[in-house]
Amino acid sequence: MAMDSKSKIISYRGGMYLLLAILIISLIGGFITYHFSLLSHNSKISGIDEGIFYAILGVAAASIIIALTLAVRLNRNLKSLDRVATAMENGADIESMPNFANDELGDISRHIIDLYRRLREASSNAQREHDNAMHEHQEKLRIKRQLTNNINHELKTPVAAIQGYLETMTTSKDITPEERDIFIAKCYAHCQRLTQLLTDVSTITRLEDGSSRIERESVDLRAVIDEIASDVALLPDEKRMRMNITLPSPMPVMGNTSLLISIFKNLTDNAIAYSGGRDIYVKLLDESDAMYTISFADNGIGVDDDHIGHIFERFYRIDAGRSRKLGGTGLGLSIVKNSVLFHGGDITVGNRKAGGLEFVLTLPKASN
């Protein structure tokens, strides 16, 4: 299309020069014919006739000058349009508008360039959206493959342990009742870990694939956290932490009850298992018309800066052996982050100056 436009520009320019040449030749020929006609009619040209002749000659010269001026001006527009057509043909971006005269051809040229720019912008936006969609699709596939591989890896450890204990109990004739009870208890512990892993994977899958089908309602967040605190109070002394809660009551949040429980249950379990502290602090930092800002902190040992940027990643463990020994699945904090994002909030984490970790998260308020 750009090539056709360029050919038309060249043809138009050639036709313009041809018409101008014909005009000049016609005027000159007319003047010569008129002059000799006067000479043949009357050998003595009167002053009036000669004045008329030179007046016509002056008008003709002025017409030629005007025609040349218009031709140069038109030629400048055509050259600029020719450059634009070449740029369009090569698919280049037109960074600056060429200098077109303020006439009909200039207006048309500017309109063509504006349309071309819009077309280029629309094409670029469409390509960008396509690239983003492809990247997002590839990223989802990568995450799903990674999740599948990690799940397979996590399943192998407890399954292999259960198989080993059962084989020992079925093949060994000298096993004592006390040893059998220990093996059964270990099998039960690994079964609990498998159950927790499958529950966590189910939660992650539900958040990713069925978030639009997860129901939301007004939930009293203070009641949810109080219930978790009552469960913590029943733990053995070596696992128990003091829950210091500074939240309004009631504290209505628009969300899903089970996911809100998952957020604060996982944060609590993480603090109990890994912080090494004795206290958990849950308090309201800020409140706007739409959101609550909540702090969840402990007074434990905190996390090294090298690890703190990865703790929301799936199956990321600071100490893999210790995490598995304590029954962690490696998905708890990932569930926390995804659940907060599901509710339209945000979550950050950092070490406290006084020691321990602090999670700051936002959750939407329920409308009155």
Buried (B, 14 or more C-beta within 10 A) or exposed (E): EBEEBBEEBEEEBEEBEEEBEEBBEEBEEEBEEBBEEBEEEEEEBEEEBEEEBEEBBEEBEEEBEEBEEBBEBBEBBBEBBBEBBBBBBEEEEBEEEBEBBEEEBBEEBBEBBEEBEEEBEEEEEEEEEEEEEEEEEEEEEEEEEEBEEBBEEBBEEBEEBBEEBEEEBEEEEEBEEEEBEEBEEBBEBBEEBBEBBEBBBEBBEBBBEEEEEBEBEEBBBBEBBBEBBEEBEEEEEEEEBEBEBEBEEEBBBBBBBBBBBBBBBBBBBBBBBBBBBEBBBBEBEEEEEEBBBBBBBBBBBBBEEEEBEEBBBBBBBBEEEEBBEBBBBBBBBBBBBBBBEBBBBBBEBBBBEEBBBBBBBBBBBBEE
